[in-house]
Amino acid sequence: MAVASDLVLSRGLIITKNPSISFKSHVSVTPILSKGCQTVKPKYCNLRTKAQAAEVQVLIDQENKHGLSLGFDAVSEGELREKGFLGLRKTKMVCTIGPACCSMEDLEKLAMGGMNVARLNMCHNTREWHLDVIRKIKQLNHEKLFCVSVMIDTEGSQIHVVDHGEPNSVKVEEDSIWLFTAIKFEGSRPFTVKANYAGFSEGIEVGDELVIDGGMASFEVIEKVGNDLRCKCTDPGVFLPRAKLSFRRNGILVERNHGLPTLSKKDWDDIEFGIAEGVDFIAMSFVCDADSVRHLKKYVSGKSSRSIKVLAKIENLESLQKFEEIVEASDGIMVARGDLGVDIPLEQIPTVQEIIIHVCRQLNKPVIVASQLLESMVEYPTPTRAEVADVSEAVRQYADALMLSGESAIGPFGQKAVSVLQMASSRMELWSREENRQSALCGQRQLGESLHDRIAEQICNCAVDMGGYLLLFLSIPDHLNSALLDFIYASKLANNLGVDAIFVYTKHGHMASLLSRNRPNPPIFAFTNDDSTRMALNLQWGVIPVLVNLSDDMETNIAKTIDLIKMKGMVKYGDAVLVVLDLTPAHVTSTAFQSIQVKTIV
């Protein structure tokens, strides 16, 4: 069968290998041979050349021998076969690992349920426990073909509970009297809570309110004995391990400067441990300024040969006041709503969340919405309807990821909580996609009927729309302009043409993140030969990272990966993909390395 010329777009221009080809062939697409919706057996006649067929067959044989699957993780491949491209979930899921889900069996169930990132809170458990969990996750990735990234979350310099007398949670009854002290002693004592910081009571007065974890329980300070506080419970609730202490006076947060560093000595020891064990993300707690983030990033890059991303947690008043510069300095943001709700009025949390998500998207930084998404599932198997609505709102706001904390770490229904996140996210994404489609129908009427004519029409529409961005680009460095133009062009073209997927070939994931920033309707498959890039992209909205061996010949890379996916029955007749190249060639003679192509399955 004859193969039509590829549609190649670069820097907003239409390029073909043969300048004598007519305009009609400029907007044609490359058919990729397939047999309807069925899995295609690897027959040489369906491939472009015998040499390429032999190469692909060798790869397939190697995959079959070692149980590999083209670098796809098992969950994405299974969902793709079952639901097709547009059925893939785009909002990522972060699960906190704790005593309730640290076994190999439980971790595998979380991964199968869609966990993209496993979070280890360094406030809890021993170094040996964390090491065991990290190695179990890496073993599952290797043996079961999952793609689960590992995040460590530093403790940060804060005033918190060291011990409250129970291994897990303890219930606090109304009017019960408790002693809060920084005195160290062996074991535990009834109704006695040990704080981690000797100066925790400095500046606190009788009558002040002591609040546990932003409102899990509240006390009135009834007596101050030296540095100790004797308190009466006024609002009963639950004391969790390592709970945060804060104080209010007349309903207003008591602000105090303890002179504590952003990262304690323990934090630096935990960071060294994370680097040594090859974690993918470090979440920095209680960030107060951008300099501390930049310092940690510089330290990590000097210590590790692989790329470890540093995320800043927005969880106190100081970080909120400087959050734009913190976002610029970091590799991503976590909105820790529980702790943030201690420092600002509760009614401001929804607005602050939406503003932070918007700023992160504008600055192209992934953002995680965390804390109390499905809090009732710490104790009950079914969430409240209000919690599901909260999850759906975060998805509607296009957060990159949602995070479970106690729901997975200590609750008995962690796997069900993951399932709720998966279902709620998928449903809201479908609704948003349909809403976007209806909005698009209200615009210009589509004139073209054939695929060739539709492509030509969208090229013109995108070119005109891109003119509106030119003033913006005047203030952006020249070396960024071309990539941003490609990104806007590709994202808009993907939505307007209604392609089924976007394939990005990338080394460092930059173009994949730019495409994700625009939240296109089709999923983004990022093919990379760098494992740290693959793991980092696990946090990007709508991106499915795939580990592959890439050569300098990009046309061969494209043909090889599409043929392998086709042979495994992961595409069907009529699927169309937008191919974006984001690789620098090693040789001047290499084929196109930054361009956009449209391909369809026939």
N, C-alpha and C positions, 0 to 999 in steps of 0.2 A: 504494500500500500504506500502511496506517496505521502510524504510528510510535508505539511505546510510550514511556511517560515514562522519562527518564533516571533511573538510580539515582545520587543525589548525596549524598555523605557529607562532612560538614564538622564539624571539631572533635568527631568521634565521634558526631555526630547524623545522622539521616536527614532530608534536606530535599527538598521538591519545590516546583515553582513554583505548584502549585495545592493549597492546603491541604485541599480537599474530596475529593481523590483518596483512594481506599481504600488500606489498608496493602498490599494485593497489588500495586498499581501502584507503590508506593514501592520495591519490590524487583524491579521489572521492569528490562529492559535495552533499550538502543536498538539496533535492528537496523540494520546498515550494508549497503546493497544491494551485492551482488556476484553474479557468474555462476559459481558453483562454484569450481573451482580455476583457471579460465582467466583470462588477462588480459582486463580489461573495456575495451572501446572507450569513449572519452569521449562518451557519449550523454546529452543533457540530461535525458531521462526518468529517469535513474538518480540525479539530484542533487535536492537539496531545493527549490531555486527556480531559475527561469531566470536571475535576476540572479547567483546564486552559480555556476550552471553557466557563465555567460559569463566570470565572473572566473577560475574554475578553468581554463577553456579557454585564456584569455589566458596564464595562467601556464605551461600545458603548451606552448603555441606558443613562448613565450619560452625555455623549457627546451630544446625541440627545436632552436631556432635557435642557441642558444649552447652546446648540448651539456651542459646542466646536468641534475641529477637530484634535485631537491627538497632540495638541500643534503646528501644522503647521500654519503658517500665511496664510491668505486667498489668497494672491497673488501667493505664491509658490505652494499652492495646486491647484489653478486654472491652472497655467502654466504647472504643472506636468500632470494634466489630459489631457490638450490640446496638449502639445508638447512632452511629455515623458521625461525621465531623461536627455538625451543628448541635448534636446532643451532648457534647462534652461540657462538663462543668468548668467554668472559668475562674471563679473565686476560689482561692487557695485556702487550705485548712492547716492550722498549727495546733498541735495537741501537746499539752504539758504532761510529761511522763512522771508518774509518782508511784507510790506503793501499790495502788490498785491496778496498774497496767504495765508493770515492768518485766513480766515474764516474756519469754520468747513467743509463747502462744498469743498472749494479749497484744504484744507489739505487732505481730503479723496480722491480727484481726483489725487493728487500727489502720495499718498500711493498706489492707484490702478494702477498708471502708473509705479510703481516700485521703488519709493523712499525708500531707506534703512535707511538713517540717515537724520534727520532734523537738520540743523545747525542754531543756533541763534547767530548773530553777536552782541556782547554786546556794540559795538560802537553806535548802533542805537536803537531808541525807548526807552520806559520807562520800569522800573522794572515790573510794573503792566501788561504791554503789553506782556513781555516775560513770565510771570507767566501764563497768559491766554493761550498763545500758547502751553506751556508745558502741561498744564492740558487738552487741547483739544486733543493733540496727545495721551496722556495716555488714554483718554476716547475712542478714536478711536481704540487703541490697544485692549482695554478691550471689547468694544461693537461690533466692526466690525472685530475682530480677525486679525488685522494687527500686524506686528512686526517692528515698526519704532523706532530706537534709537534716543536719543536726545543729541546733542552736543552744548556746549556753546563755543564761540570763544572770548577770552579776547581781550580788546582793545589794551593793551600794551602801553609802554611809547614811544610815537612817536610824531612828530610834524604834526598836522593835522588841518583841517578846522573845527571850531566849528559851524560857521554859514556863509552862503553866501547870505542870503536874501530870499531863496526860500525853501519850504518844501521838495521838491524832487531835481531834477536836474535843472541847469540853463545853458544856452548856452552863450559862451564867444565869442564875435565878434573880428575880427582882428583889431588891432590898438586901441582898447578900453583901457582906463586907469583905473586901479584898485588900491585901497589902501589895503595893508595887515597890520593888526595891532593886537596886543594882548590886547589892551584896551577893557575893558568890558563896554558895554552899553546896554540899554534896546532896544528891537526890532531890526530892521535892517535898514541899510542905503544903498542907491544905490551905486553900484560899490565898496562896502566895504566888506572885508572878515576878519572875526575874527579867529585868530590862538589860539590854546589851551595853548601854552607855551610862557611865557614872553620873553625868550631868543632866540626865533626862528630866529632872524636876526643877532645874534652874529657872527662875522667873515665874513659876507656877504658884498660884494662890489658892487658898481655901475658897470653895465655891465654883472654881473652874470645872469645866467638863472634860473628862478624859474619854476619847473616842477610839474604839477598836476597829481597825480596817475600814474606816470611813463610815461606820454605822452598824457594824455587825453586833455591837453591844456598846452601851455607854454607861459612864460612872460619874458621880459627883465627888470631887475632892472634899473630904470632910475633916481631914487632919493632915498636917505636914510635920513629920518627925525626922529631923535632920534632912537627909536627901530622899527619905522614903515618903510615899504617899499612901494614906489610908483612904479608901474610896468605897462608896455605896453604889450598887448597881441601880440605875434609874431606868434603864432600857434593856431588858433581858435579851439574850441572844446567844451567839456561838463564838467561842474563842478558837481560832485556827492556829496551827503551829506557825511560829515566826510572824505573828500578827503585828501590824504597824500601829504605833501609838501616836496620837495627835491630841492637841488640846484646843479648846475653844473657850472664849470668855464673852458672855452675853451674845452667844451665837456666832461670834466672829473668830476665825482662826487666829491662834496666838502664834505670831511669827517670831522665830528666834534664830539667831545665827550662832550655830554651835562650832563653827570653824572646822567642820569635818570635811575632808577631801571627797571629791566625787567618787574616787575609787580607793577603797581601803587596801591594806596590805593583803588581807584575805582575797579581795577582788583580783589583785595582781597575780597572786598564786593561782587562782582559778583560771585566769586568762592564760597564764603559762601552760597550765594543764590542757586547756582547750586547744591551744596552738599545737602542742605536742601530739594530741590525739586527732588532729585534722578536722576540727569542727568547721562548719560552713558559715555560721553567723555568731556574732557576739552581740547580745543586747545589753546596752549600758543603762543601768538604773539611776534614777534621780539626777539626771543631767541638768546642770545649771547654766551652761554656756557652750558655745561652739568650740572654744579652744580645747576643752577637755576631750571632745569628740575627735578633733584633728590630731591631738596628741596620741590618743589610743590608736587611730588609724595608722599613723606614722610608725608607732611602736610595733604593731602587728605586721605591717608590710616589711619591716626590717627583720622580723623574726621568722616569718613563714615564706616559703617559696610558692605556695599556692595562695589564691585570692580568698581571703576571709573578710566577709562584709561586716561592717560595724553599724548596728542599728541604735538609734537614740530613743529612749522612752520618754514620752511627754506625760509626766505624772505628778508634777508639782507646780506651784505658782511661778517659780523662777524659770522653769523650762517653757512655760506657756508664754511668759512675757518676752522671751527671746526665741520663740519657736521657729520663725522663718530662717534666721541665721543658723539655727541648729539643724533644720532640714537641709539647708544647702551644704553643711559640713558633713552630714552623715550619708550612709549608703541606704538608709531606709528609716522608717519611723514606726514606733508602736504607741498607739493611743491607749494608755493604761487607765481606763476610766474609773476603776475602783479607787486608786490612790488619788487621782486627779479630783474626784468628787469630795475628797477631804478638804482640799485647798480652795475650791470654788463652790458657789451655790449649786445645788443639784439641778436646778432648772436651766443652768447654763450649759450642762454637759452635751445635750443634743446639738446645739448650735456650734459649740467648740469642736465637736467631732466632725461635723460637716465642713467647717472651715479648714481644719487640719487636713482632711482627705483632699479637699480642693487644692490646697497649696502644694501638697505632696505630688499630686498629679501634674500640676503646672511645672514643678521643678523636676519631674520625672524620677521620683523616689518612691519605691513601694511602701505601702502603709498597711499596718495590721491594726484591726480594731480588736481590743482585748478587754477582758474582765466582765464577768457576770452576764455573759450572753445567754447562757442557759443555767443560771445559778440554781434553780429549783431542782435540776437533775443531779445535784450533789447528793440529794436524799431521795428523790422520786423518779420513777421511770418515764414520766411524761412531763414535758415542759409546759409552762403556762402559755396561753395564746399571746399574751403581751410580749413574752420572750421571743416567740417566733416572729412577731411583728418587728421587734427590735433587730433581729438578725436580718430580716428581709429589707429593712431600711438601710442597714449598712451595705448590703449588696446593691440596693438601688443607688446608693451614693458612689458606687464603683470602688469600694475599698478593695485592695489587692488580696487581702487575706483576713480570715476570722480566726480567733484563737480561743480554745478551751483552756481553762485553768483547773480549778478544783473539780470541775465536771469529769475530767478524764483522770486527773492525778490521784484523787482520793475517793471519788464517787464510784458506786458499784455499777453504774450504767454508762460508762464511758463510750462504749461502742454504739449504744443507742444515741448518745449525744452527737457523735460523729455523723450518724445516719440522719439525724434531724437537720444538722447543718447542711449536709449534702442535698437533702430533698428541698429544704427551704431556699438554698442558693440556686439550685437548678430551676426551680419554679419561678423565682423572681427574675433570673436571667432570661428565661423564655418570654416572660411578660415584657421586660424591658426591650428585648429584641423586636417583639411585635409592635411595641409602642414606637420604636425608632423607625420601623418599616412604614407604619401608618403616617408618621411625620414626613417621611421622604416622599410618600405618594401625594402629599399636599403641595409639593414643590412643582418643579417643571414636569411637564408631560414627557414620557419616554416616547421617542419617535421610532427608533430602530427596532426591528422585529428579529432579524437574524443576529447571531452572536457577533459576527463581524461588524455589523452596523451599530450594535449596542456598544461595543468596545470603542469604536470611532467616536461615538457620541459622548461617552464618558471621558475619553481623553480630552475632548474639547471642554466639557463641563469642569473637569478637574483643573485644567490649565487656567480657565477663567477664575475659578474659585481661589486658586493658589495666588492669583494676583493680589488678593486681599491680604496676603501674608507678607508681601514684599516690604512694607513699611516696618513691620516687626523685625524682619531679618536685617534691616539696615543697622540695628544696634547689636547684632549678634556677630561674633568673630567669623571671619570668612571660612575657617576650617570647619565650622559647625553648620554653616548655611546649607551646603549641599546635602548633608545627611538629613537635616530637618526637612528640606524640600522633598527628598525621596520618601521620608517617613509619612509626611502629610499626603503626598501623592498616592503612595501605596495603600494607606489606610482608607482614604476616600474611595479610591478605585475598587478596593475589595468590597466595601459596603455597597457601592452603586452598581457594580456588576453582579453582586450576589454570588461571589465565588464561595466554594465550600470550605476552603482552608487557605492559609498563608504559610508557605514554606520559606524559612529564613536560614541561610547558610552563614554562620558567624563564628568568629574566634572568641571574642570577648562579650558577645551578647548585646552590644550597644543598639544595633538596629532593632533587635527583638524587643528591647525595653521601650524604644521610641514607638514602635507599633502598638505595644501594649498600652502605652500612655493614651493613645487615641481610642481605646476600647472598641476595636472593630467587631463586627458581628461574627465573622468566622474565627475559629481557633488559630493560634500561631504555633507552628511546629518549628522549633529552633534546633537545627542540626549543627552540632559543634564537636570538635575533637578535643576539647578541653574540659576535663571533669569538674574543675572548680566552677567554670562558667555554667555547666549543666546544673550543678547544685544551687548556684546563686539564682538562676532563672526559675527555680522552684517556687519563688516568692512573688513572681510577676504574674499579674492578672492575665488569664487567657493563654499563657505560654506553656507548651508541652515540650520540655527539653529532651533532645534525643542525641545520644553519644554515637558518633560515627567516625570512621577514618576518612579524612578529606585530603584529596590530592590537589596539586596546583591547577589541574584542568577542571574548571568549574562545570563545564558542560557535562563532563563525565560524571562528576559528583551528583549532579541533578538527575541524569539518566539512571545512574546506578540506584540511588535511593528510591526513586519513584518506581522503578522496576521491581525492587525488592518488596516495597509496600504493596504493590499491585499483586505480586505473586502470592502474597500471604493473605489475600482476600480482604485487605483493609480499605480498599477503595471500590467503588462501583461505577457502572456505566453512567456517563454524564457528569461525574464529579469534575469540577473545575478548581484549579489551584492557582494562586498568585505566588510566584517565586521571586524572592528578594535575595540578592547576593550582597554580602557585607564582609568580604574578605580581601585582604591585601595580597596580591600575588607575589610569590617568591622570585619570579622571573618576569622580565619585561614581555616575553613572548606568551605569557599565560593568557587564558581567555578572560572574558569579562568578569570583573570582580565587584563592581557596584552597579547593579542594574535591577530592573523589574521585568518579569516575564509572566505571561498568562498561558497556562497549559490546561488542557481538558482531556478527560478520559473518554475514548471511543471504542 
